Amino acid sequence: MGVFDDAKDAAEATGKKVGEWADDTKERISDKVDEVQADAKVNAAEKERDATHAKNEYKEELRKD
């Protein structure tokens, strides 16, 4: 039974390691998704800021004439 127990222990250790790897990978993917979403929000805010700035400059030019 020693060989069988050793194989069982090795299989359990491998299964545990694979589970940890899967959890780590899931967490990395989640972190990357969060990062991409944050970058998209920043880009949208920057575009809105630039558009508002351009609109305000245009309106200021109209006031001058």
GIGI-V581822 format. One record per residue. RES is the residue in three letters. OMEGA is omega as a letter, one per 40 degrees, with the letter a starting at -180 (none if undefined). Layout:
res=RES omega=OMEGA
res=RES omega=OMEGA
//
This chain:
res=MET omega=a
res=GLY omega=a
res=VAL omega=i
res=PHE omega=i
res=ASP omega=i
res=ASP omega=i
res=ALA omega=i
res=LYS omega=i
res=ASP omega=i
res=ALA omega=i
res=ALA omega=i
res=GLU omega=i
res=ALA omega=i
res=THR omega=i
res=GLY omega=i
res=LYS omega=a
res=LYS omega=i
res=VAL omega=i
res=GLY omega=i
res=GLU omega=i
res=TRP omega=i
res=ALA omega=i
res=ASP omega=i
res=ASP omega=a
res=THR omega=i
res=LYS omega=a
res=GLU omega=i
res=ARG omega=i
res=ILE omega=i
res=SER omega=i
res=ASP omega=a
res=LYS omega=i
res=VAL omega=i
res=ASP omega=a
res=GLU omega=a
res=VAL omega=i
res=GLN omega=i
res=ALA omega=i
res=ASP omega=i
res=ALA omega=i
res=LYS omega=i
res=VAL omega=i
res=ASN omega=i
res=ALA omega=i
res=ALA omega=i
res=GLU omega=i
res=LYS omega=i
res=GLU omega=i
res=ARG omega=a
res=ASP omega=i
res=ALA omega=i
res=THR omega=i
res=HIS omega=i
res=ALA omega=i
res=LYS omega=a
res=ASN omega=i
res=GLU omega=i
res=TYR omega=i
res=LYS omega=i
res=GLU omega=i
res=GLU omega=i
res=LEU omega=i
res=ARG omega=a
res=LYS omega=a
res=ASP omega=none
//
